[in-house]
């Protein structure tokens, strides 16, 4: 996990650190798109741990992209980019040194399947839907830019997994949610207090996402409404012009 000082600097809004991380995550998403979301998550994990243990590199676009590429390259061991092999090797060794060569971190995905049986869903498709939604929540939460997303860096992978499953169950099975919360809170491996804090952060992130979706929908709706009004106006204008032409022809 990243150091506490790094998390605190992000929460405090340290411009250089936050900006570098956001640009690097955007590049990681771009470079790792063809490999799937799990590789992207691992690459961002490398990035956060690297930035928390190493002085933030000089903030230039090519430096950000090189660090992002190196994180993805270390996670996938295959990348086609314009950077030279020497540049890659230097940056990779810099990252490896900062991470102390610990390249197999435990992620929340390792715990999703562990907690799912506690929900006691009898229908396999429902179980799969719950897992898929939890994974989606974890991925979106990691790359979010809100302060709630930064809070997740404070929690262990197991807590994030449990909280994401709770959030997913609240969305998919609202009537059964109280039973699910009781079941997972009663697990001896879960710190209930931390899980509820993490759950609240995830719910905040989901709320912000829904607000963004509504804003986009409202913008599209207002745009469509404007287009319809414009079309009606043009149609009425064309009708008036046609009527005027008919009147002139009759007079002639």
N, C-alpha and C positions, 0 to 999 in steps of 0.2 A: 504494500500500500504506500501511497505518497506520504511524505512527512507532514506533520501538523503545521509547521511554519509555511509550507507551500499552500496548504488548504486555506490557512488564515489570510495569506496574501491575496488569494483569489477572492475570498469572501469580502475582504476589505476593498476590493476593486482596484488593486495595483495595476495601473494601465498597461505597463509593458508586459507583465506576466499574462494578464487576461487576454490582451490582444494577440500575443504570440501563440497562446494555446488555441484561441479560436481560429486563427489562420491555419495553424498546423492541423487541427481537426478537420477543417474544410478540405485541406489537401489530402489527408488520409482517406477521407470519404471518397474523394475523386480517384485516388490511385488504387484503392482496394475494392472498388465497386464490383469488378468481375470475379472477385474471390469470395464474396459473401459477407454477411454481417459479423460473423464470429471472428474473422481475421481482423476486421476493422476495430472491433472491441479490444482485441489483444494489442493491436498497434497503439491505440489510445492509452491503454494501460502502460505500455512501455514509455509513451510520451510523458504522462503525468509523473511516473516514477523518475524518469530522467531529469525533467525540469525541477523536481523537488530536491534532487541531490547534486545538481550541476548548476553553475551560474548560467542564467539565461543567455543564450548566444546572441550575437549582434542581430538586431531586429531588421533584417533586410528580407525581401521577398524570396530571394534565391536561397537564403539560409534557412528560412522557415520550411520551404519546400524540400530542401535537402534533408533536414531532420525528419520531416514527415515521411519522405521516401525511405529513409533508412529504417524507420520504425516498421513500416510496412514490409520492407525487404527482409528484415530480421524475422518478422512473423510469417512471411510466405516463402522466403528464399527464392523468389523469382519476381523480377520487375524489369520492365523495358522502359528506360527513361534516358534522358539526354545527359545525365551526369556520368562522369568518368568513373572507372572502376576504383581508381585511387581515392577519389572524393568519397565514394561510398564506403570503402574500407576504413578510411580515417574516421568518418562519422559513426560508422557501426561500432568500431572499437571504442570510441568515446562513450557511446551509449552503453555498450556492454560493460565498460569499466564502472560507469555510474550505477548500473543495475547489479554490479557484482556478479555478473553472468547468471543471474537467476531469471531464466527465460521461460519457466513453466509455472507462472503464477496460478493460484486457484481463483477461478472466476465465479460469478453468481450462477452461471449456467451449470456448474457442477452440482449445485444444490437444488436446482429446480425439480429434477426428477426425484430427489430425496424427500422433498416436502409434499409432492403431489399426492402420494398415498394417504396422507392425513386428511385429505378432502373427501375420501371415500366415494368417488364418483364411479358409478357402475357402468356407465356407457363410455366405451373407449373413444368415440369421436368427441365427446364432451371433455374428456381428459386431455386429448390432443389440442382441442381449442383453447383450453385453459393454459397449457404449457406454451402454446404459440403466442398467445396474447401477453403472457408474462415476459417472454423473451423480447417481444416487440417493445414492451414498456421499459425494460432494462436498457435496450439499445438507444431508444429515444432519450431516456433520462441522462445517459452518459454524454451525449453530444449536445444537450440543451445549453442555452446561454444564460438561463435565469439563475438567480442566487440559489433557488431550490435545487437545481442540478448540481451546483457546487457543493451543497451540503452532503450529497450522497458520497463524496470522497471521504467523509468521516466514518462511514459505516463499513463493516466487514462484508465480504461477498455473501456469506450465509444470510445476513440480515437483509441485504438488498434483495436476494432471491425470495425470501419469505414475504417481504413487503410487496414485491412486484406481483407475487401470486395472490396476495390479499387484494391488491388493487384490481387485478384481472377478475377475480371472483366477484368483487363488488360490482363490476361492470357487466359481467356475463350472467351471474346468478344472484341478483340482489336479495331475493327472498331467503336464500340459504346462507347469506353472508355472515349473520351472527354466529351460526354453527361453525362455519369455517374459521372465523376469527378465534373462537374459543378453542378449537382443535389445535390450531397452529401456535396459539399463545401458550397452550399447555405443554408444548414440546419442551423437554428438559434441556435441549441444545440451543434454545432461543432465548435471548435476553429481551424480555417483553417490552421493557421501557424503550430500549433502542429501536426495536422493531416498530413500535407505534410512532416514534419520531421520524423514522425513515419512511413509513407509510404516509404520514402527513406531508412530507416533502414530495413524495411521488404524486400524491393527489393534487398538490399545488401545481406541479408540472403539467399534469393532465388537464387541469383547469385552464392554464395558460394556453395550452395547445387548442383546446376547444374554443377559447376566445379568438385565437388567431383564425381558426377555421370559420367561425361565424363572421369575422371581419371580411374574410375573402368572399364568403357567400353573399354578404350584404353588398360588397363592392360589385360583385358580378350581377346581383339582382338590380342594383341601381343603374348599372351600365345597361343591362337588358331593357329596363324600364325606359331609360333615356333613348335607346335605339328605337324602341317601339313608338315612343312619342314622336321622335324625329320622322319615322316612317309614316306615321299617321298624318303628320304635318305636311310632308312632301306629297303624300297621296291626295290630301285635300287641296293642296296648291295645284297639283296636276289636274284635278277635277275642275277647279275654277278656271284654269287656263283653257282646258278643253271646252268648257261651257261658253267662255268668251269667244273662242274661235267659231263655235257653232252659230252664235248670235250674229257675228260679223258676216258669216257666209250667207245667212238668211237675209240680212239687210242688203247684201250685194245682189 
